[in-house]
Amino acid sequence: ATEDDNGADSKKQKTGDSQFDQLKNFTTLVADTGDIEAIAKFKPQDATTNPSLIYKAAQMSEYSKLVDDAIAYGKGDISTIMDKLAVNFGVEITKIVPGYVSTEVDARLSFDTEATVAKARRIIELYKEADVDKSRILVKIAATWEGIKAAEILEKEGITCNLTLIFGIAQAIACAEAGCTLISPFVGRIMDWYKKKEGVDGYAGAEDPGVKSVTEVYNYYKKFGFKTIVMGASFRNKGEILELAGCDRLTIAPKLLEE
């Protein structure tokens, strides 16, 4: 066998890795969950949470101490209790992942710039009380016009933001121009809309409208030199994830990470 042949053989042998391991060679993987044990299992770079994921995890008996602590801290104030609960989970997650943890601002503030800024500052304050530096946290904000304006203010203060609920290129461009650290375009939700509109059961990976949308955003950012990180989110199936191998980051639920 020539040297070239041996090189080819060694490449073939490398494909014995799982799809998960291979994907990690192209993309930074992020766990989309509040389940601390699931995060520890997959050892991702970052983790993303949202209120529904925190709610789900909060009902698991192993995390009851985090819930009890938040209730005691809030002294009957529901808003404070919810913020503290999200931060309690985030603090534990920062002990496992080396990178960012995303903690979401109350979605009801999505059309109020000032209230979003105030809530984001409060979340960072709660992390500071727990000795977690703001450099570890992405404040997750809906990418409405008001949300993007809030992120622009926060980023100038050194509070890094994850702009979520991105459904198209216009939102993505506005986020990049505002200097947002990261965006989360919603692959699956875009596909859901097209499935209903076109009356189809699904799409092949490369034809998936959600995959196409994220690809368009990614290529636009790279072409024009924007530093904002593109993190595909809201996946419905493994095919969407594999199609987007090479995207800056992908945030994936434990069930799909298992697959």
N, C-alpha and C positions, 0 to 999 in steps of 0.2 A: 504494500500500500504506500502511496506517495504521502508526503506531508499534508497535501491538500485533503486527501481522503481522510486522514486521521482527524483533521480539523472538523470535517463534516460529521464524522462519527461522534466527536465530543459534543457537538451542537445537538445532535439527535438525542444523546444521553441526557442532556440538560432538560429536554422536554418531558422527562419523567417527573418534573415538578408538578405540583397541583396547579390548577388555573389560578388559584389565589396567590400562590408564590410567583407565578409568571406575571400576573397583573401588577404585583408590587414592583417589578423591574421597570414598569413603564409609568406608573401613576402612584401618587401618594394616597394611600387608603385611609378612610375615616370611618369610624363606627357611628351609625345613626341610632342611638339608643340611650336610655337612662339606666340600663341594667349594667351595673358596675362589673359584675362577674363575667358577663358576655364580653365586655371591653377587655378585661384582663386575659380572656381566652385568645382573642384575635390579635392583641398587641398592635393596634393601629397607631398611626402618627398623631392623629387628632380625634376628637369626638364631637358630635353635634347632638344637642338635646332640643326638645320643644315641650310646651306644656302637656301635650297628650302623652308623650313618651315618659315625662316625669310622673304624670298621674298613674300610668301603668306600672312603673317601677315602684312608686310609693305604696302600692297595694301589696307588694311582696314583703313577707314577714322579715326577711333579712335586712331590710332597710328601714324598719320601724323607728330606730333610734334617730335617724335623720329627720323623720316626720315629727317625732316628739319634740326634738330640739327646735324645729321651726315654729311649732305651735307655742312652745314656752317663750320663744324669742318675740313672737308677734303680739303677745298679750291681747288676743282677741281681734286684732286688726288683720282682716283677711288679705289685703293687698301686701302687707309686710310679711305675713306668713308664707304667701305664695312665692314672693321674691326670695325669702330666706331658704325655702325648700329647694328652689331651683339652684341656688348658690351652694347649699349643703351637698347636693348631688355633684355639682360642678367641682367643688373642692376635692371630693373623694376621687373623681375622675382625673383631676390634675396629678394625682399621686401615681397614676397608671400610665397615662399617655405623656410622651415628651413634648408634644406640640400644643396646639390651641384646643380650648374647650369653648364651644358656642353655647351661650345662654340667652334665651329669647326675651325680648321686651313684650309686655302685654299687647296682644294683637288689637285690642280695642283702642289703642293709642295710635294706630297706623296712619290716621289722617290729622294728627296733631304733632307738629314739629317740636314745639316747646315741651310738651308732656313726654315725648319720646326721649328727648335729650335729658330731661330730669330723671326719668326712669333708668336710663343707661348709666348715668352718673351714680345713681343709688346702687345699682347692681355692682358696679366697680368698687364702690365704698364697702359693700358687704364682703366682697372678696378680700379687700384690703384688711378688714377686721379679722379675717381668717388667715392672714399672712400669705395670700396669693397675689402675686404681682399682676398688674393689668396687662402686661405683655403676654400673659398666658391665656387671656380671655378674648374671645370675639363676641361682641354684643350683637345679637341677631335681631334684625329690624326688617319689617316688610318693605319691599322696594316700591312703595307709593312715591309720589312726588315729595310729599311731606316727610316720608321716611328717609329718602335720599338726601334731602336738605338737612335733616337731623344728623345723618351720618357724616355729612361734609363738616358740620360744626365739631362733632365728636372726634373725627380723625385729626383735626387741627389741634385738639387737646391731647392727642396721643392715645385716644381710646379707639382700638381697632374694631372694625365692624364687619359683620357678615350680612349682606343684603339678600334677603330670601324672597320667595314668591316671584321669581323672574320667569316671565313667559315669552319674552321676545327680545330682539336686538335693541329696540329703543330704550327699554329699561336698563339693559346691560351697558349701553354707551353712557347713559346718564350717570350710572354708578361709577364707571371708570373715570369720567370727567370730574366727578365729585371727590375722587381720591380714595374710594372705598378699598379696604384691604382685600376683601373676598366677596364673591357673589355665588348664590346657589340657584342656578337655573333648574326648573322642575321638569325633568324628562318625562316621567310617567303621567303627570297631570296634563301636559301638552298632548301626549298620545291619547289620553282619555277623551279630551275635547274633540280631537280629530276622528276617533273611533265613532263617537256619537254622531258627529256631523256627516261623516261619510258612510255610516251604517255598516261598518266592517268589524270583524272579530279581533283583528290585530294586524301587525305589520312585520315583515322581515326586518332584521336588525338595522341594516343600512338604510331602509326605507322608512324607518320609524320617525315621525315628525318631531318627536322630542329629541332624538339623537341628532337629527339634522339641525335643529335650532341651536343646540349646545355647540355643535361643530362650527356653525356660522359665527357664534359669539367668540369662541376660542380663536378662530382664524382671524377675526377682526382685531381682537386684542393684540395678537402677535404681529400682525401686519403694521399696526399703528403704534406699537411699542408701549402699550398700557401694561402697568405692573400688577393690576388687580388680578387676584387668583380666581380661576374658573373652577368651581367645584360642582360637578353634576350631582343632582339630588333627586329624590322621589322616584326611585326605580320600581318598575312593575315586574321585571323579569331579568334573568341573567344575561339574556341576549343584548339588552340595552347597555349593560355594564361592559360587556366584552367589546361592543362596538366603539365605546368611548375610551378604551385603553389608550393611554398617552395624554389624556386630559390632565390638567395640573393636579386636581384632586377629585376623588369620587367618594361621596358619603353613602354608606350602604348599611341597610338593616341587618342584624345578626342572622336572620333566616336566609337572606340571599348570600351572606358571607359563607354560611354553611354549604350552600349549593356549590 
